[in-house]
Amino acid sequence: MNATANAAAHMIDLSHIDDLARRLSNLVPPGMRESREELQQNFKSILQAGLGKLDLVTREEFDVQRAVLLRTREKLEALQQAVAQLEAQLQAQTPAAAPAPPANQH
């Protein structure tokens, strides 16, 4: 099993994959049941490989990124408040109707 498939397998409880592979093998016609365990193992390998191709993250990685996002959002809100306060201070210090100086034209 490659590293990606291994990581995907750890994200989903292997008992669920085993159960799904077992249920799939039970759907095989009775005449082919001699190789049922082999089919079950193949189903399991195919399911793990398919999950490995998906771009999934573990719950732990998701929770870490969620916490980072929340902290970033809090910092952004604090910065927005600081900018608003600075803009208010700047407006209070400048004359209300002062026209903008003309651009230098040579």
C-alpha positions as CSV (number, residue, x, y, z in Angstrom):
1,M,0.0,0.0,0.0
2,N,1.5,3.4,-0.9
3,A,1.7,6.3,1.5
4,T,-1.3,8.1,0.1
5,A,-3.5,5.0,0.3
6,N,-2.2,4.3,3.8
7,A,-3.0,7.8,4.9
8,A,-6.5,7.5,3.4
9,A,-7.0,4.2,5.1
10,H,-6.2,5.8,8.4
11,M,-8.7,8.5,7.8
12,I,-11.5,6.0,7.5
13,D,-11.9,3.3,10.0
14,L,-10.5,0.1,8.4
15,S,-13.4,-1.9,9.9
16,H,-15.7,0.1,7.6
17,I,-13.6,-0.9,4.6
18,D,-13.5,-4.5,5.7
19,D,-17.3,-4.5,6.2
20,L,-17.9,-2.9,2.8
21,A,-15.5,-5.4,1.1
22,R,-17.3,-8.3,2.9
23,R,-20.7,-7.0,1.8
24,L,-19.5,-6.7,-1.8
25,S,-18.1,-10.2,-1.7
26,N,-21.5,-11.4,-0.5
27,L,-23.0,-10.1,-3.7
28,V,-20.9,-12.4,-5.8
29,P,-23.0,-15.2,-7.4
30,P,-22.8,-18.6,-5.5
31,G,-20.9,-20.3,-8.3
32,M,-18.0,-17.9,-7.7
33,R,-17.9,-18.1,-3.9
34,E,-14.9,-20.4,-3.9
35,S,-12.7,-17.4,-4.4
36,R,-14.7,-15.2,-2.0
37,E,-11.8,-14.4,0.3
38,E,-9.6,-13.5,-2.6
39,L,-12.4,-11.3,-4.0
40,Q,-12.9,-9.7,-0.6
41,Q,-9.2,-8.9,-0.4
42,N,-9.3,-7.4,-3.9
43,F,-12.3,-5.3,-3.0
44,K,-10.6,-4.1,0.1
45,S,-7.4,-3.2,-1.9
46,I,-9.5,-1.4,-4.6
47,L,-11.4,0.6,-2.0
48,Q,-8.2,1.6,-0.2
49,A,-6.5,2.6,-3.5
50,G,-9.6,4.6,-4.5
51,L,-9.7,6.4,-1.2
52,G,-5.9,7.1,-1.6
53,K,-6.6,9.0,-4.8
54,L,-9.0,11.4,-3.1
55,D,-7.5,14.6,-1.8
56,L,-8.6,13.9,1.8
57,V,-7.2,15.2,5.1
58,T,-7.4,13.6,8.5
59,R,-9.8,15.0,11.1
60,E,-6.8,16.2,13.1
61,E,-5.4,18.1,10.1
62,F,-8.8,19.6,9.5
63,D,-9.2,20.7,13.1
64,V,-5.7,22.3,13.1
65,Q,-6.5,24.2,9.9
66,R,-9.9,25.3,11.3
67,A,-8.2,26.7,14.4
68,V,-5.6,28.5,12.2
69,L,-8.5,30.0,10.2
70,L,-10.3,31.1,13.3
71,R,-7.2,32.8,14.7
72,T,-6.6,34.5,11.3
73,R,-10.1,35.7,11.2
74,E,-9.8,37.2,14.7
75,K,-6.5,38.9,13.7
76,L,-8.2,40.3,10.5
77,E,-11.1,41.7,12.5
78,A,-8.7,43.3,15.0
79,L,-6.7,44.9,12.1
80,Q,-9.9,46.1,10.5
81,Q,-10.9,47.8,13.7
82,A,-7.5,49.4,14.1
83,V,-7.6,50.7,10.5
84,A,-11.1,52.1,11.1
85,Q,-9.8,53.9,14.3
86,L,-6.8,55.3,12.5
87,E,-9.0,56.5,9.6
88,A,-11.3,58.2,12.1
89,Q,-8.4,59.9,13.8
90,L,-7.0,61.0,10.5
91,Q,-10.3,62.4,9.4
92,A,-10.7,64.2,12.7
93,Q,-7.3,65.9,12.2
94,T,-7.8,67.1,8.6
95,P,-10.1,70.0,7.7
96,A,-13.5,68.8,6.5
97,A,-13.7,70.8,3.2
98,A,-10.1,71.1,2.2
99,P,-9.8,70.5,-1.5
100,A,-7.1,68.1,-2.7
101,P,-4.0,69.8,-3.9
102,P,-3.7,70.1,-7.7
103,A,-1.5,67.6,-9.5
104,N,1.9,69.0,-10.7
105,Q,1.7,69.7,-14.3
106,H,4.8,70.7,-16.2
